[in-house]
Amino acid sequence: MPRMNGTELHDRLREEMPHLKVLFMSGHQRDVISSHVMQDGKVDLITKPFTGQALASRVREILDR
């Protein structure tokens, strides 16, 4: 994204929608994503590479919570 990173987008969206379910996608390990975002327990991460089936399964898992 040209003007903000995923953590900043998450923070802005969660201000208006506190119960928003978030799935971060990254080619890096979990420690790259801001620790305050991960600590709230409402954010999940899928790391690259992943299959379409793995993504679909994670999304379904998160939506079913």
C-alpha positions in Angstrom: 0.0 0.0 0.0 1.5 3.3 -1.0 0.6 5.5 2.1 0.4 3.1 5.0 1.4 -0.4 6.1 -0.8 -3.2 7.2 -0.5 -2.4 10.9 -1.5 1.2 10.3 -4.5 0.1 8.2 -5.5 -2.4 10.9 -5.4 0.3 13.6 -7.5 2.7 11.6 -10.1 0.1 10.7 -10.3 -1.2 14.3 -11.0 2.3 15.6 -14.3 2.2 13.7 -15.0 -1.5 13.8 -13.6 -2.9 17.1 -14.8 -6.4 16.4 -13.3 -6.6 12.9 -11.6 -10.0 12.2 -8.2 -9.6 10.6 -5.9 -12.0 8.8 -2.5 -10.6 8.1 -0.6 -12.1 5.2 3.2 -11.9 5.2 6.3 -13.4 3.7 8.0 -12.7 7.0 7.9 -14.2 10.4 5.4 -13.2 13.0 7.8 -10.8 14.8 7.8 -8.5 11.8 4.2 -7.5 12.4 3.7 -5.0 15.2 3.6 -6.7 18.6 0.7 -4.5 19.9 -1.4 -5.8 17.0 -0.7 -9.4 17.7 -1.2 -9.0 21.4 -4.9 -8.1 21.2 -5.7 -11.8 20.3 -8.0 -10.8 17.5 -5.5 -10.9 14.7 -4.2 -13.9 12.9 -1.4 -14.4 10.5 -0.8 -16.6 7.4 2.7 -16.7 6.0 3.7 -17.1 2.4 3.9 -19.4 0.6 0.5 -20.9 1.1 -2.0 -22.7 -1.1 -5.5 -21.4 -2.0 -6.9 -24.2 0.1 -4.8 -23.2 3.1 -6.0 -19.6 2.7 -9.6 -20.6 2.4 -9.3 -22.8 5.4 -7.8 -20.0 7.6 -10.5 -17.6 6.5 -13.3 -20.1 7.3 -11.7 -20.8 10.7 -11.5 -17.1 11.5 -15.0 -16.4 10.3 -16.4 -19.3 12.3 -15.1 -17.9 15.7 
